[in-house]
């Protein structure tokens, strides 16, 4: 987007200048290809007031770029180059084909239409600045020089897409401060969800690799999706945030829109040595007292049913739970909440099992998960932290420290919720950076 905006401005002015993208990967847009599970939720068409509340860091900084290229403007831009789009639940915009490759192809074609040159498999190893010009050297020895440089490398998340933090190193070498980087919009891993012990890598306390094998509890819960539930986060025993939405249990841990929304604070807390926990409310629309009464009534129905006369208490409990939650959730719920059944050994009479109705009602409203850690950059959707926005002009995206240097996208200390906000922010800041880089050459 930065390259297109720069080239479009130069072409419109008839300027004798060129725009080149130095692309590390064999093909451009690798990270776009994997967004939205391959469907590419490229934007969210909310207006600024509703959009901005989903920006977790740097909302005021993003505002000028958003109004330069709004969500609706981005949608219209892609459609002007032939991409049919559709807006789904939550104001999320997708390509009508639901193929992320169509978004990438559209962006590449737009760039080519303005004469942008894309150099693939060109991994930049060093960036130097002297006397108003930038000198870049690639890993294969190729050298480039330019009067204006835009760093649009993304962050550290999904390194397989080429994001390895190069932009942070170059920005730091050119005198910029880097705010602490941490994975965000990532899976939160409850204790006993993985069979492997906690892994600390690259100095990231609490990082548990997604490939770590699942425990019995993890296997029982993995693959379950819950709709319209409540999820709250506590840090060191104090509730700090709560959301209502969808939760997914995956091979990584707790994800889904609700889990992702709380992950930023949870990861930061764990990284800093605090204890974090999640509380899942499966019946958020029902007050606790009313739910307790409902569970008791259902239990009475189960017990009075003639078909229940000759079955064990454990089986009756399973029937009860089946009236309160999806069947596939019952094994995991039971493993995580063993106190819903009370077992007593009786003299000469074996074992007596009692179903604890109050414990079931409480667990439905307060299913607690103490967190062991989080999945790292290998599958985190975005990187929180980055180049300090205090050192970048929000109206132009130009560095306050180095003339002719511009930043945009995830390399900056800006990140948002899941739902198309991060890509739109990248497109908006990219467009403004390209526009102003070109204008500065034109004078």
C-alpha positions as a printed NumPy array, in Angstrom:
array([[  0.   ,   0.   ,   0.   ],
       [  2.903,   2.322,   0.766],
       [  4.511,   1.549,  -2.598],
       [  1.251,   2.066,  -4.479],
       [  0.491,   5.407,  -2.806],
       [  4.031,   6.679,  -3.472],
       [  4.034,   5.578,  -7.113],
       [  0.496,   6.843,  -7.753],
       [  1.485,  10.284,  -6.431],
       [  4.622,  10.393,  -8.57 ],
       [  2.832,   9.239, -11.73 ],
       [  0.089,  11.833, -11.241],
       [  2.75 ,  14.548, -10.991],
       [  4.715,  13.253, -13.987],
       [  7.807,  12.971, -11.819],
       [ 10.959,  11.192, -12.945],
       [ 11.28 ,   8.961,  -9.879],
       [ 10.817,   5.246,  -9.232],
       [  9.467,   3.088,  -6.421],
       [ 11.001,  -0.286,  -5.566],
       [  9.862,  -2.881,  -3.016],
       [ 12.623,  -5.013,  -1.539],
       [ 10.773,  -8.219,  -0.641],
       [ 12.499, -10.775,   1.545],
       [ 10.29 , -13.71 ,   0.511],
       [  9.951, -15.473,  -2.882],
       [  6.475, -13.958,  -3.257],
       [  5.011, -10.738,  -1.809],
       [  2.194, -10.645,   0.723],
       [  2.959, -13.94 ,   2.459],
       [  1.421, -12.816,   5.752],
       [ -1.733, -11.566,   4.028],
       [ -2.113, -15.074,   2.587],
       [ -2.554, -16.595,   6.045],
       [ -4.837, -13.965,   7.6  ],
       [ -8.413, -14.828,   8.463],
       [ -7.574, -18.548,   8.18 ],
       [ -6.798, -18.005,   4.522],
       [ -9.964, -15.966,   3.891],
       [ -8.3  , -12.58 ,   4.547],
       [-10.361, -10.312,   6.759],
       [ -8.678,  -7.272,   5.195],
       [-10.617,  -4.531,   7.   ],
       [-13.422,  -3.586,   9.336],
       [-15.799,  -0.955,   7.968],
       [-16.733,   0.69 ,  11.255],
       [-16.432,   4.477,  11.396],
       [-13.563,   5.977,  13.381],
       [-15.383,   6.28 ,  16.715],
       [-16.249,   2.58 ,  16.735],
       [-13.046,   1.478,  14.998],
       [-10.671,   3.329,  17.329],
       [-11.844,   1.577,  20.519],
       [-10.406,  -1.639,  19.062],
       [ -6.9  ,  -0.149,  18.753],
       [ -5.07 ,  -1.251,  21.9  ],
       [ -1.999,   0.945,  21.461],
       [ -1.529,   4.119,  19.428],
       [ -5.148,   5.054,  18.57 ],
       [ -4.496,   8.806,  18.5  ],
       [ -1.404,   8.211,  16.369],
       [ -3.405,   6.202,  13.803],
       [ -6.215,   8.769,  13.454],
       [ -4.702,  10.977,  10.696],
       [ -3.807,   7.979,   8.531],
       [ -7.266,   6.441,   9.012],
       [ -8.998,   9.556,   7.75 ],
       [ -6.609,   9.647,   4.794],
       [ -7.6  ,   6.064,   3.915],
       [-10.734,   4.941,   5.762],
       [-12.032,   1.395,   5.904],
       [-14.623,   2.238,   3.27 ],
       [-11.897,   3.849,   1.184],
       [ -9.816,   0.669,   1.332],
       [-12.785,  -1.418,   0.265],
       [-13.473,   0.929,  -2.66 ],
       [ -9.793,   0.902,  -3.648],
       [ -9.714,  -2.893,  -3.922],
       [-13.011,  -2.936,  -5.794],
       [-11.676,  -0.346,  -8.255],
       [ -9.013,  -2.906,  -9.192],
       [-11.579,  -5.635,  -9.738],
       [-11.786,  -7.362,  -6.36 ],
       [-15.344,  -8.162,  -5.308],
       [-15.82 ,  -7.836,  -1.56 ],
       [-18.346,  -8.823,   1.074],
       [-19.011,  -7.515,   4.595],
       [-19.917, -10.11 ,   7.208],
       [-20.881, -10.223,  10.882],
       [-19.059,  -7.676,  13.016],
       [-18.474,  -5.352,  10.007],
       [-15.6  ,  -7.561,   8.842],
       [-14.675,  -7.163,   5.159],
       [-13.507, -10.142,   3.081],
       [-12.896, -10.847,  -0.59 ],
       [-16.115, -12.323,  -1.961],
       [-14.155, -15.399,  -3.055],
       [-12.856, -15.853,   0.519],
       [ -9.417, -16.441,  -1.026],
       [ -6.643, -14.361,   0.541],
       [ -4.604, -14.79 ,  -2.641],
       [ -7.111, -12.561,  -4.467],
       [ -6.299,  -9.672,  -2.108],
       [ -2.562, -10.179,  -2.632],
       [ -2.974, -10.364,  -6.422],
       [ -5.06 ,  -7.184,  -6.417],
       [ -2.456,  -5.256,  -4.415],
       [  0.376,  -6.509,  -6.612],
       [ -1.532,  -5.642,  -9.8  ],
       [ -2.287,  -2.177,  -8.436],
       [  1.421,  -1.625,  -7.776],
       [  2.398,  -2.863, -11.23 ],
       [ -0.172,  -0.527, -12.797],
       [  1.809,   2.384, -11.344],
       [  5.219,   1.051, -12.356],
       [  6.335,  -0.26 ,  -8.967],
       [  9.242,  -2.699,  -9.204],
       [  9.091,  -5.661,  -6.809],
       [ 12.437,  -7.322,  -6.069],
       [ 11.67 , -10.724,  -4.482],
       [ 14.106, -12.881,  -2.501],
       [ 15.909,  -9.686,  -1.599],
       [ 16.747,  -9.9  ,   2.098],
       [ 18.131,  -6.577,   3.283],
       [ 20.999,  -7.053,   5.698],
       [ 21.984,  -3.458,   6.467],
       [ 20.614,   0.076,   6.237],
       [ 22.865,   3.126,   6.492],
       [ 22.083,   6.839,   6.307],
       [ 24.481,   9.593,   5.343],
       [ 24.068,  13.073,   3.906],
       [ 20.391,  12.736,   3.073],
       [ 20.606,   9.339,   1.363],
       [ 20.061,   5.726,   2.392],
       [ 22.346,   2.854,   1.404],
       [ 20.975,  -0.696,   1.617],
       [ 22.788,  -3.977,   1.097],
       [ 21.066,  -7.314,   0.5  ],
       [ 22.216, -10.732,   1.675],
       [ 23.268, -11.667,  -1.879],
       [ 25.415,  -8.551,  -2.23 ],
       [ 22.996,  -6.4  ,  -4.191],
       [ 23.172,  -2.724,  -3.222],
       [ 20.518,  -0.037,  -3.369],
       [ 20.394,   3.672,  -2.647],
       [ 17.431,   5.992,  -2.258],
       [ 16.421,   9.434,  -1.064],
       [ 13.317,   8.199,   0.736],
       [ 13.001,   4.921,   2.64 ],
       [  9.831,   3.334,   4.045],
       [ 10.262,   0.541,   6.585],
       [  7.198,  -1.721,   6.309],
       [  8.594,  -5.017,   7.558],
       [  5.91 ,  -5.994,  10.058],
       [  6.824,  -7.336,  13.492],
       [  7.901, -10.728,  14.825],
       [  4.711, -12.762,  14.533],
       [  4.534, -15.692,  12.098],
       [  8.285, -15.729,  11.287],
       [  7.568, -18.292,   8.558],
       [  6.021, -15.41 ,   6.599],
       [  9.305, -13.487,   6.722],
       [  8.671, -11.416,   9.861],
       [ 11.856, -11.725,  11.875],
       [ 12.155,  -8.26 ,  13.425],
       [ 14.529,  -6.792,  10.825],
       [ 12.748,  -3.445,  10.925],
       [ 13.387,  -3.066,  14.653],
       [ 17.121,  -3.569,  14.162],
       [ 17.321,  -0.973,  11.393],
       [ 15.202,   1.533,  13.319],
       [ 17.352,   1.055,  16.419],
       [ 20.56 ,   1.472,  14.428],
       [ 19.165,   4.768,  13.121],
       [ 18.56 ,   6.008,  16.672],
       [ 14.94 ,   5.026,  17.34 ],
       [ 13.562,   3.557,  20.563],
       [ 11.825,   0.171,  20.439],
       [  8.981,  -0.413,  22.879],
       [  8.974,  -3.889,  24.477],
       [  7.73 ,  -6.393,  21.899],
       [  5.427,  -9.259,  22.924],
       [  3.114, -11.638,  21.052],
       [ -0.525, -10.544,  20.969],
       [ -3.752, -12.083,  19.68 ],
       [ -2.312, -15.419,  20.678],
       [ -3.383, -18.602,  22.446],
       [ -3.377, -18.552,  26.244],
       [ -2.276, -21.874,  27.736],
       [ -3.999, -23.033,  30.957],
       [ -2.101, -25.105,  33.511],
       [ -2.343, -28.844,  32.801],
       [ -3.461, -28.155,  29.204],
       [ -0.092, -29.266,  27.83 ],
       [  1.817, -32.319,  28.948],
       [  5.181, -30.614,  28.428],
       [  6.666, -28.246,  30.99 ],
       [  6.937, -24.513,  30.436],
       [  9.498, -23.419,  27.86 ],
       [ 11.315, -20.122,  28.141],
       [ 12.865, -19.102,  24.835],
       [ 14.506, -15.901,  23.63 ],
       [ 14.047, -14.413,  27.072],
       [ 10.252, -14.616,  26.852],
       [  9.041, -15.786,  30.245],
       [  5.92 , -17.91 ,  29.904],
       [  6.379, -18.826,  26.247],
       [  5.032, -22.336,  25.59 ],
       [  5.611, -23.596,  22.085],
       [  2.415, -24.446,  20.252],
       [  3.849, -27.805,  19.182],
       [  4.073, -28.976,  22.815],
       [  1.873, -32.091,  23.204],
       [ -1.566, -31.837,  24.769],
       [ -2.403, -33.369,  28.137],
       [ -5.525, -35.425,  28.814],
       [ -7.403, -32.204,  29.581],
       [ -6.055, -30.516,  26.461],
       [ -7.117, -33.427,  24.263],
       [-10.601, -33.418,  25.817],
       [-11.086, -29.695,  25.108],
       [ -9.193, -29.215,  21.821],
       [-11.506, -28.477,  18.902],
       [-14.444, -27.213,  20.962],
       [-15.958, -23.855,  19.982],
       [-18.222, -21.929,  22.341],
       [-20.527, -19.136,  21.186],
       [-21.699, -16.135,  23.203],
       [-19.951, -16.803,  26.492],
       [-18.347, -14.522,  29.045],
       [-14.591, -14.506,  29.617],
       [-12.741, -12.446,  32.215],
       [ -9.067, -11.967,  33.053],
       [ -7.581, -11.639,  36.524],
       [ -3.996, -10.648,  37.289],
       [ -2.586, -11.461,  40.709],
       [ -6.123, -12.213,  41.876],
       [ -7.644,  -8.93 ,  40.696],
       [-10.143,  -8.801,  37.814],
       [ -8.799,  -6.463,  35.126],
       [-10.9  ,  -7.075,  32.004],
       [-13.886,  -9.026,  30.7  ],
       [-15.433,  -9.666,  27.288],
       [-18.447, -11.399,  25.776],
       [-18.083, -13.443,  22.611],
       [-16.771, -16.667,  21.147],
       [-14.057, -18.894,  22.646],
       [-12.137, -21.652,  20.84 ],
       [-10.108, -24.414,  22.491],
       [ -7.261, -25.311,  20.113],
       [ -3.999, -27.207,  20.083],
       [ -2.452, -23.987,  21.383],
       [ -4.858, -23.251,  24.225],
       [ -7.694, -20.762,  24.63 ],
       [ -8.251, -18.64 ,  21.525],
       [-11.183, -17.244,  19.544],
       [-12.191, -13.563,  19.45 ],
       [-12.793, -13.382,  23.216],
       [ -9.554, -15.154,  24.124],
       [ -7.538, -13.043,  21.689],
       [ -8.975,  -9.814,  23.063],
       [ -7.673, -10.623,  26.552],
       [ -4.362, -12.076,  25.395],
       [ -2.481,  -8.777,  25.202],
       [ -2.872,  -8.006,  28.909],
       [ -2.429, -11.638,  29.904],
       [  0.835, -12.067,  27.985],
       [  2.267,  -8.842,  29.385],
       [  1.363,  -9.874,  32.928],
       [  2.902, -13.347,  32.61 ],
       [  6.02 , -11.929,  30.939],
       [  6.436,  -9.531,  33.873],
       [  6.147, -12.329,  36.43 ],
       [  2.524, -11.873,  37.533],
       [ -0.022, -14.653,  37.859],
       [ -2.873, -14.571,  35.364],
       [ -6.086, -16.558,  35.169],
       [ -9.199, -16.721,  33.006],
       [-12.749, -17.256,  34.205],
       [-15.231, -18.69 ,  31.723],
       [-18.939, -18.003,  32.204],
       [-20.908, -20.512,  30.142],
       [-24.228, -18.933,  31.157],
       [-23.447, -15.234,  31.117],
       [-27.056, -14.266,  30.399],
       [-28.386, -16.023,  33.509],
       [-27.887, -14.699,  37.073],
       [-26.142, -17.133,  39.441],
       [-29.156, -17.6  ,  41.727],
       [-31.498, -18.284,  38.82 ],
       [-29.009, -20.727,  37.31 ],
       [-28.672, -22.622,  40.598],
       [-32.418, -23.069,  40.728],
       [-32.521, -24.174,  37.088],
       [-29.782, -26.774,  37.615],
       [-31.648, -28.159,  40.653],
       [-34.89 , -28.433,  38.657],
       [-33.126, -30.239,  35.821],
       [-31.49 , -32.62 ,  38.271],
       [-34.863, -33.442,  39.785],
       [-36.175, -34.184,  36.283],
       [-33.265, -36.521,  35.588],
       [-33.715, -38.369,  38.861],
       [-37.483, -38.781,  38.396],
       [-37.141, -40.055,  34.843],
       [-37.911, -43.816,  34.857],
       [-34.932, -44.382,  32.578],
       [-32.631, -43.132,  35.34 ],
       [-33.693, -45.667,  37.966],
       [-30.99 , -48.21 ,  37.261],
       [-28.025, -46.087,  36.173],
       [-25.088, -44.806,  38.215],
       [-24.813, -41.281,  39.583],
       [-21.962, -40.512,  37.186],
       [-24.186, -41.303,  34.224],
       [-27.018, -39.219,  35.681],
       [-24.554, -36.355,  36.052],
       [-23.573, -36.684,  32.394],
       [-27.254, -36.545,  31.391],
       [-27.687, -33.4  ,  33.486],
       [-24.631, -31.741,  31.955],
       [-25.948, -32.611,  28.499],
       [-28.929, -30.376,  29.239],
       [-26.605, -27.508,  30.178],
       [-23.796, -27.586,  27.595],
       [-22.708, -29.142,  24.286],
       [-22.11 , -32.901,  24.66 ],
       [-18.525, -32.68 ,  23.44 ],
       [-17.698, -30.206,  26.217],
       [-18.731, -32.581,  29.028],
       [-15.488, -34.657,  29.269],
       [-13.292, -31.564,  29.502],
       [-15.661, -29.811,  31.904],
       [-15.695, -32.86 ,  34.182],
       [-11.9  , -33.241,  34.134],
       [-11.41 , -29.563,  34.99 ],
       [-14.092, -29.549,  37.69 ],
       [-13.741, -32.863,  39.559],
       [-15.495, -31.471,  42.632],
       [-18.891, -31.706,  40.895],
       [-18.82 , -35.345,  42.02 ],
       [-18.173, -36.336,  45.631],
       [-16.895, -39.837,  46.251],
       [-17.035, -41.505,  49.681],
       [-15.801, -44.925,  50.741],
       [-18.319, -46.674,  52.962],
       [-17.568, -49.575,  55.349],
       [-18.496, -52.876,  53.673],
       [-20.574, -51.037,  51.07 ],
       [-17.958, -49.948,  48.554],
       [-18.018, -46.429,  47.143],
       [-20.806, -43.863,  47.198],
       [-20.866, -41.109,  44.54 ],
       [-22.896, -37.943,  45.048],
       [-23.612, -35.296,  42.414],
       [-22.954, -31.833,  43.829],
       [-25.551, -29.573,  42.223],
       [-24.19 , -26.38 ,  43.768],
       [-20.696, -27.13 ,  42.45 ],
       [-22.061, -27.635,  38.923],
       [-23.946, -24.328,  39.015],
       [-20.852, -22.525,  40.308],
       [-18.564, -24.075,  37.661],
       [-20.974, -23.075,  34.896],
       [-20.61 , -19.439,  35.983],
       [-17.002, -19.557,  37.168],
       [-14.915, -22.098,  35.267],
       [-11.435, -20.973,  36.245],
       [ -8.246, -21.54 ,  34.265],
       [ -4.953, -20.591,  35.873],
       [ -2.599, -19.747,  33.022],
       [  0.754, -21.449,  32.616],
       [  1.82 , -19.284,  29.687],
       [  1.099, -18.331,  26.106],
       [  1.953, -19.339,  22.549],
       [  4.764, -17.203,  21.146],
       [  5.41 , -15.482,  17.845],
       [  5.242, -18.789,  15.963],
       [  1.435, -18.425,  15.875],
       [  0.661, -15.009,  17.367],
       [ -1.448, -12.925,  14.995],
       [  0.339,  -9.636,  15.725],
       [  3.227,  -8.153,  17.655],
       [  2.516,  -5.674,  20.434],
       [  5.225,  -3.035,  20.858],
       [  7.646,  -1.75 ,  18.243],
       [  9.119,   1.533,  17.039],
       [  8.041,   4.297,  19.412],
       [  5.297,   6.415,  17.874],
       [  6.658,   9.384,  19.853],
       [  9.486,   9.48 ,  17.319],
       [  7.254,   9.406,  14.209],
       [  5.027,  12.19 ,  12.875],
       [  1.426,  10.904,  12.777],
       [  0.392,  13.231,   9.943],
       [  3.138,  12.041,   7.599],
       [  4.626,   8.814,   9.071],
       [  8.076,  10.403,   8.76 ],
       [ 10.672,   9.897,  11.454],
       [ 11.268,  12.846,  13.763],
       [ 14.904,  11.788,  13.987],
       [ 15.94 ,  10.959,  10.413],
       [ 14.708,  13.038,   7.485],
       [ 13.361,  10.953,   4.61 ],
       [ 12.725,   7.862,   6.742],
       [  9.143,   6.618,   7.106],
       [  7.494,   3.812,   9.093],
       [  4.155,   2.071,   8.717],
       [  2.238,  -0.975,   9.878],
       [  3.1  ,  -3.491,  12.55 ],
       [  6.726,  -2.391,  12.891],
       [  5.319,   0.569,  14.827],
       [  4.057,   0.377,  18.405],
       [  0.427,   0.013,  17.299],
       [ -1.76 ,  -3.08 ,  17.583],
       [ -5.463,  -3.826,  17.618],
       [ -8.093,  -6.472,  18.284],
       [ -8.811,  -9.255,  15.837],
       [-11.478,  -8.503,  13.225],
       [ -9.737,  -6.66 ,  10.368],
       [ -8.445,  -3.772,  12.467],
       [ -4.744,  -4.596,  12.213],
       [ -4.685,  -4.938,   8.43 ],
       [ -6.693,  -1.748,   7.957],
       [ -4.285,   0.086,  10.252],
       [ -1.379,  -1.257,   8.204],
       [ -3.003,  -0.161,   4.942],
       [ -3.884,   3.279,   6.299],
       [ -0.443,   4.023,   7.753],
       [  1.186,   2.562,   4.624],
       [ -0.85 ,   4.762,   2.323],
       [ -0.005,   7.896,   4.307],
       [  3.697,   7.014,   4.433],
       [  3.868,   6.441,   0.67 ],
       [  1.899,   9.575,  -0.107],
       [  4.131,  11.818,   1.991],
       [  7.391,  10.192,   0.937],
       [  6.487,  11.011,  -2.671],
       [  5.258,  14.521,  -1.868],
       [  8.503,  15.309,  -0.067],
       [ 10.414,  14.549,  -3.274],
       [  8.058,  16.655,  -5.379],
       [  8.469,  19.571,  -3.011]])
